[in-house]
Amino acid sequence: AVLLIRAMIAAANADGVIDEQERAIILDRLKSVDLSDAEHQFIVHELLAPKGMQEIVAQVKTDEVAREVYAVSLIAIEVDTEAENDYLNQLAANLGLDSAAINAIHRHYGIPLA
């Protein structure tokens, strides 16, 4: 779960700024999870100091986790900048996801490829 939270935050920070909408999306997704005070503080800390893509990718050990990391990154943001699109493309490449896997994830979430 920590890896997926970090992936969402890193994607939101792809353009150098986690804006209010992106922050709201992340926090809204986490509302369904019963968080302790310590877990909430952890997330706030992560929002203030996002991890880099390479640090996240280094923690991915299976194809299933790679697809999950890409999926949470995709749904954490509205891909409306070139930096965000580039981030997702680089993330997919670093995770070793082929175009079929990427297309399947986009179709599943109803988010067109940029």
CORKA-V927246 format. One line per field, one symbol per residue. ss: DSSP state (H for helix, E for strand, L for the rest). phi: phi as a letter, one per 30 degrees, with the letter a starting at -180 (. if undefined). burial: # if it has 9 or more other ideal C-beta (glycine too) atoms within 8 Angstrom, else .. A space follows every 50 residues. Layout:
ss = ???
phi = ???
burial = ???
This chain:
ss = LHHHHHHHHHHHLLLLLLLHHHHHHHHHHHHLLLLLHHHHHHHHHHHHLL LLHHHHHLLLLLHHHHHHHHHHHHHHLLLLLHHHHHHHHHHHHHHLLLHH HHHHHHHHHLLLLL
phi = .dddddddddddcecjbcddddddddddddddcdcddddddededdddbd ddedddedddcbdddeddddddddddbcdbbdddddeddddedddidddd dddddddecicddd
burial = ..############...#...##.###.##.........#.##..##..# #.#.###..#....#############.#...######.###.##.#... ###.##..#.....
